[in-house]
Amino acid sequence: MMTAMRKKVALLGATGSIGKSTLDVLRRGKDMFKPVLFSSHTDSVGLAALGAEFPEAALALSGVEQDVSCVGYVGKEGLLQAISDCGADIVVNGIAGAAGLAPSIAALESGMDLALANKETIVMAGHLVRALAKAKKARILPVDSEHSAIFKLLEAHGRENLAAILLTASGGPFRTYTPEQLSRVRAQDALKHPTWNMGAKITIDSASMANKGLEVIEAVRLFDIPVSAIADVIQVLVHPQSIVHSMISLKDGSIYAQLSQPDMRLPIQNALYYPENAPSGFETLDFKQLTLSFEKPDGEKFPMLPLAYQALSAGDLYPVVYNAANEVAVAAFLAEQIHFPDIARVVALTLEQNWDGKPELGAIRETDRRARSVAKSFIKTFNTLSFLPIM
């Protein structure tokens, strides 16, 4: 009896948080999936271990330029070549930050479906990559838990019936902090997320609500929300339990939600098996044990959220600036060069510059480069830090 051909999967960022969750899904579905490529930025040891476990898969190490034992592709260009060569049916992009844009484009140019955990791809170049996907007859399948939820809800209830999207946010570890307490937090405090286990950059973004700002931008560009309507159509609710991953409100006034445990494996599985809906074996909800709460986000304490709306309204390239300045500011905070509230200060100051232009790929890349330079110049003007304990 013939068995169905296994879906060929490339996993970018295989040794990171998204990568590890994806690997669990692949191992559970070993009869359904055939890994053909794994990439990491600098973790050669972790990549070699994957090569030993999956000897048929190619290996790419994007953060080095010299040859590395057991690794077939090195450097940024090597990664792009690996994507082109691997023949995957679907590429899971779990790379963090703006570095994920070029690999997303490479996957789509090769006609591969893109399971997208790298939200920066859409934030920076949403119109371009969606047009490319359409031209290549490839699908972009969101892996963020919030956008995965919206994607499935819209499929079930119809995009034409949508009135509003309700994005949920955990609120991060500092939801109840005063402004004075926020000024005293350090990187080790911000890295302790109450419900999710994620990489350092996205964990800091969750604490500042920059992650939710990026997701607002992503939702606008993924689901064709007119910029003039974003204040009404994209609403954010703080939901500390992280059980409701997002909701949609329909024109008839009804609201539908997607609920599950805070486990990234589920949206990853949904993307890998799409359009099928497969059993997972993951932990399910026990409603007898649940208490769900929702509250309005505090834009004064967490200005990264309103700044995202401002960036969307300012022009096509401003979200590129928002993302670039935030990446620079987060790196500075992790290095204890700036205080936690300074992340938003850096982004706001950078956005105040003139970033008008057409959202073409060359302009996007130049804007990203220039915004990083501007953000770094602002950081140099900040006072030398002293950190006091949180009271």
Order of alpha helices (4+ residues) and beta strands (2+ residues): beta-alpha-beta-alpha-beta-beta-alpha-beta-alpha-beta-alpha-beta-alpha-beta-alpha-alpha-alpha-alpha-alpha-beta-beta-beta-alpha-alpha-alpha-alpha-alpha
